[in-house]
């Protein structure tokens, strides 16, 4: 099944966000690497490309642009949000920036509880406050959406909040992601068509490599690399 990006990305920010990812080295592709040194994604996918949005926080201008864009996108897509919930660890700085800009309470979801049997969601009010609040879950990059789905389950189990939706900087639009998130709407500033275009324009990849990457993103787990 082909990946879908229609309705996923924000037309106002797709190109500028992609340019930020390429310019600061968050998105990188290196076809010269031996295959045993390719990038291994959190989802287990192995490829000659990867995206690490943690690099963005070291570049003030890019960091501000992305944070402003996320806040504006969430205000537009999820105007009834009561809470911003960041996914550890990559989503926490962006959730913090968004919550500050929108004047909303902030929580974050640990990958693991601090102690056995302890909570994963930090930053909760008293249990009788905003019991049915609507939370927007914020992460940096969404591929298979496994970590986002785990965070959503923790939020629902520990808070009783409703999930308004998921917002990220990049979302690759995989069919696997859509199946995993199911009922929860996912939005992103940018996706692979814009990122590949910007990587090509910047000279990070050539025309043939861009074609390979576009085919890869359509069906990443079944793709056969021609390198």
C-alpha positions in Angstrom: 0.0 0.0 0.0 1.3 3.4 -0.9 2.0 5.9 1.8 -0.4 8.8 2.1 0.5 12.4 2.8 -2.8 14.2 1.8 -4.3 15.7 5.0 -1.2 14.8 7.0 1.1 17.7 6.5 0.6 21.4 7.0 0.8 23.3 3.7 2.0 26.5 5.5 5.1 24.8 6.9 5.9 21.7 4.9 8.7 23.2 2.9 10.2 25.4 5.5 10.2 22.6 8.1 11.8 20.2 5.6 14.5 22.8 4.8 15.2 23.1 8.6 15.6 19.3 8.9 18.1 19.2 6.0 20.0 22.4 6.8 20.8 21.5 10.4 21.6 17.8 9.6 18.6 16.4 11.3 17.7 14.5 8.1 20.7 12.8 6.5 21.2 10.2 3.8 24.5 8.5 3.0 24.4 5.9 0.3 28.2 5.4 0.6 27.9 3.8 4.0 28.4 0.0 4.1 25.0 -1.6 4.7 26.1 -2.8 8.2 26.4 0.9 9.1 23.1 2.1 7.8 20.7 3.9 10.1 18.5 1.7 12.3 15.3 3.5 13.2 13.4 3.0 16.4 10.8 1.0 14.4 13.5 -1.5 13.4 13.7 -0.3 9.8 17.3 -0.1 8.4 18.0 2.4 5.7 20.7 4.7 4.3 18.7 7.7 5.6 17.6 8.8 9.0 16.1 11.8 10.9 17.2 12.9 14.3 15.3 16.0 15.3 17.4 16.4 18.5 19.9 18.2 16.2 17.3 21.0 15.8 17.6 22.2 19.3 21.2 23.3 18.8 20.2 25.8 16.1 18.2 28.8 17.6 16.7 30.1 14.4 15.5 26.6 13.2 14.4 25.8 16.8 12.2 28.9 16.9 10.8 28.4 13.5 9.8 24.8 14.2 8.4 25.6 17.7 6.3 28.5 16.3 5.1 26.3 13.5 4.1 23.5 15.8 2.1 25.9 18.1 0.4 27.4 15.1 -0.4 24.0 13.6 -1.8 22.7 16.9 -3.9 25.8 17.5 -5.4 25.3 14.0 -5.9 21.6 13.9 -6.8 21.0 17.6 -8.3 24.2 18.9 -10.1 22.5 21.8 -6.9 21.1 23.3 -6.6 21.4 27.1 -3.2 19.7 27.5 0.0 19.2 25.6 1.7 15.8 26.2 5.2 15.2 25.0 6.5 11.7 24.2 9.9 11.0 25.8 12.5 11.8 24.8 12.3 13.5 21.4 8.9 15.1 21.9 9.6 16.8 25.3 11.4 20.0 24.1 8.8 20.6 21.4 5.9 19.9 23.7 7.4 22.3 26.2 7.8 25.0 23.6 4.2 24.5 22.3 2.7 24.6 25.8 4.5 27.8 26.6 3.3 29.5 23.3 -0.3 28.3 23.7 -0.5 28.9 27.5 -1.5 25.2 28.1 -0.6 22.8 30.8 2.2 20.4 30.0 2.7 16.7 30.7 5.2 14.2 29.3 5.1 10.4 29.0 8.1 8.4 30.1 9.3 5.5 28.0 9.5 3.5 31.2 8.2 4.3 34.7 10.7 5.6 37.3 10.0 2.5 39.5 8.2 -0.8 38.9 4.5 -0.2 38.9 4.9 3.6 38.9 3.3 6.1 36.6 4.6 6.9 33.1 2.8 10.2 32.8 4.4 13.2 34.6 3.0 16.6 35.2 -0.5 15.5 36.1 -2.9 17.7 38.2 -4.9 16.3 41.0 -7.0 13.4 39.7 -10.2 15.4 40.1 -8.9 18.2 37.9 -9.6 18.1 34.2 -10.4 14.4 34.3 -11.8 14.5 30.8 -9.3 16.9 29.4 -8.4 16.7 25.7 -4.7 16.2 25.1 -2.5 16.6 22.0 0.3 14.2 21.9 3.6 15.7 20.6 6.5 13.8 19.2 9.4 14.8 16.9 9.3 12.1 14.2 6.6 9.5 13.6 7.3 6.4 11.5 5.5 3.3 12.6 3.9 5.2 15.5 4.7 2.4 18.0 6.1 4.8 20.7 3.3 7.2 20.2 0.7 4.5 20.5 2.3 3.3 23.8 2.3 6.9 25.1 -1.4 7.2 24.2 -2.2 4.0 26.1 -0.4 5.3 29.1 -2.2 8.6 29.0 -5.6 6.9 28.7 -4.8 4.4 31.4 -3.4 6.9 33.9 -5.5 10.0 33.3 -8.8 9.3 31.6 -8.0 12.1 29.2 -9.4 12.1 25.7 -6.8 12.2 22.9 -7.5 15.1 20.5 -4.7 14.0 18.1 -1.0 13.6 17.4 1.2 16.4 16.2 4.8 15.9 15.1 7.5 17.8 13.1 7.8 15.0 10.6 5.5 12.0 9.9 6.5 9.7 7.0 2.9 8.7 6.3 3.4 5.0 6.4 0.3 2.8 6.1 1.6 1.0 9.3 1.4 4.3 11.2 -2.2 4.9 10.1 -3.2 1.4 11.1 -1.5 1.8 14.5 -3.0 5.1 15.4 -6.4 4.2 14.0 -9.0 6.6 15.4 -6.6 9.3 16.4 -5.9 12.0 13.8 -2.2 12.6 13.0 -0.8 15.8 11.8 2.8 16.8 10.9 4.6 19.9 9.7 6.3 18.0 6.9 6.8 14.5 5.3 9.1 12.7 3.0 8.1 14.3 -0.4 9.2 17.7 0.9 12.2 16.4 2.8 13.6 14.5 -0.2 13.0 17.6 -2.4 15.0 19.8 -0.1 17.7 17.1 0.3 18.0 17.0 -3.5 18.2 20.8 -3.8 20.9 20.9 -1.1 23.0 18.4 -2.9 22.7 15.8 -0.1 21.4 13.2 -2.6 21.4 12.9 -6.3 18.5 12.3 -8.7 18.8 8.5 -8.7 19.0 8.4 -4.9 16.0 10.6 -4.6 14.0 8.1 -6.7 15.2 5.3 -4.5 14.2 7.1 -1.3 10.7 7.9 -2.7 10.1 4.3 -3.5 11.4 3.3 0.0 9.0 5.6 1.8 6.1 4.1 -0.1 6.7 0.6 1.3 9.7 0.7 3.8 9.6 -2.8 5.2 9.4 -4.5 1.8 11.7 -2.2 -0.2 14.6 -3.7 -2.0 17.6 -1.3 -2.3 19.4 -1.1 -5.6 22.7 0.0 -4.1 
